[in-house]
Amino acid sequence: MNAHGLTLVLNVGSSSLKAAVLEATTGSAQRLWQAEAPRDGALVEQLDRWLAPQLHPWWPRLQAAGHRVVHGGERFIATTRITPVVLQELEALSALAPLHNPPALAAIHWLGQQRPALPQWACFDTAFHATLPAEATTYALPAAWRQGGCRRYGFHGLNHQHLAETAACPRLISAHLGAGCSLAAIRNGRSIDTTMGFTPLEGLVMASRSGSVDPGLLLHLQRQGLSLEELDQGLNHRSGLLGLSGLSGDWRQLRSAAANGHAGAALAVGVFVNRLRQGIGAMAASLGGVDQITLSGGIGANDPELLAELTKSMAWLKPVAWQQIPAEEEGMDRPTDRSGTQRSGRSGVWCSRRLRRRRSAFSGSGASSPASSRNVCSTGSGTRTSKMRSIRASIENRWALMFSRSAIACCIASRSPASAGPEAAAGVRVVSPSPCCFCSSSRARPARVRKD
């Protein structure tokens, strides 16, 4: 990629729209601009109204665009150049992630109309979990069903990959806890187990998604007359924290309501934490023990009460380090002790006032600023502070909750025409290990050559 080429990164979700312009080379990325907004009305109209004017000054310098695509199915296990054939295959996968894939594909079509000559790439949340062993991907179903693609894929891979690098250790449990929630068991940088499966509906309790439910219960409801559409809407949009509380799917609101005696909110918080403990225990079993547990996402990174509950109730895992990865770069590489006081680098200066402001913002009803980094190690003698691993300055955790920006931008840079070999010139797309954070050497697999 030439020195002046920029990469546009889009993350179009079910409820939000996020964009960034990055100057990227293989292995690093610098953010030049970013914006985000809640989804408002028809997506294409919002892209025309909100995004296009902001991108106007950047259009001449854009060399590539990257999109977060949640479900890549069995085929797409690496960053992939979007072609008409690839786009057709991705359209066929929309039913597997109905809340996420269709908006991403709509953004791809929109950008193709805006800038037909701009190369576009897809980066998949399922790709990081391509290293899952057969025993972790296989459902105990009839062979004919399994041969039809009924298997476990895993999701939130872009953020789990980021956490695997940020908190590198032999046995890591990565917890992505936000509107969607999942855990990953990561051994030496490679995913070996995870809680989400065929779709992002399996696993932990989420904001409006049920998580795992006895399939027999769903059969019972269908026999009672519920249609497939009603089941889909109920499981994806009216369950989880919202369904349990009857109040909201917003974690902060439920924390506040539970503290004020709201029975539904207290039940929602209790079920969420109970399922989370079960999941962490299962991931620890898959790893044969655990060295570190990282909490990320809107809930995981910002709720010190959740950290305290987990370290206390799961003390039997000892010794294990518990780390909260914040959602913004500010203060993210300054360790915090269990009393909630933050240290500034090596100077020993205590910065508790800034941390109190962040916690106050998290507890309030307005827009939240995430809590600071916390790295807590539970040992036989109690809980002690341990210094947090340095986080690369090129990664901002706010964007890592959606996707690792260098995971997308650096992969695109490593596969751009400037870095392509003779195979690319001949029209052959080479998908091979590259020294960037998304296709790191810890996940290297045999090179694959494809023609689209």
Number of C-alpha atoms within 10 A of each C-alpha: 21 14 8 10 16 27 29 24 25 27 23 28 20 15 13 13 23 18 20 20 23 24 25 26 24 21 19 21 23 18 17 11 14 15 13 15 14 13 16 13 8 8 17 16 12 16 18 13 11 16 18 14 11 14 16 9 10 14 15 10 13 20 22 20 25 28 25 26 25 31 29 26 24 13 9 18 19 21 24 21 20 19 13 9 9 14 16 12 15 22 13 11 17 20 14 17 17 17 17 21 24 21 22 25 21 16 19 22 14 17 20 14 11 13 12 11 11 15 20 23 25 28 28 26 25 24 27 26 27 22 18 20 12 11 11 18 21 17 16 11 11 9 10 9 12 13 10 8 12 18 21 25 28 32 31 28 28 28 26 32 29 24 28 25 19 18 22 17 17 16 24 29 32 28 28 26 23 18 19 22 28 28 28 31 29 30 21 16 24 23 25 23 27 29 26 22 22 20 19 26 25 20 24 28 29 25 27 24 28 23 24 16 13 7 9 9 10 15 11 11 15 14 10 9 9 14 12 12 9 13 15 14 14 16 20 20 17 20 21 27 28 23 20 25 21 15 16 21 24 17 22 20 16 23 18 16 18 19 12 11 10 15 14 20 27 20 16 27 19 14 17 19 17 14 16 21 17 12 21 23 17 17 25 22 12 19 19 10 18 25 19 21 27 25 25 28 25 24 22 24 29 30 21 19 9 16 20 14 13 17 19 13 10 15 16 12 17 18 18 22 24 24 27 27 31 28 26 20 19 16 19 23 22 21 27 28 18 17 8 18 18 24 18 16 12 8 7 9 10 13 15 16 11 15 20 16 14 18 20 15 17 21 19 13 12 9 9 16 20 29 29 30 27 32 25 26 23 21 15 9 8 11 19 13 17 17 15 22 15 12 18 11 12 14 21 21 26 20 20 24 26 20 27 25 34 30 27 29 34 27 29 30 28 21 24 21 15 10 14 15 14 9 11 15 10 8 11 14 19 18 19 15 20 19 15 21 24 28 23 17 13 14 18 14 14 8 11 10 11 10 8 11
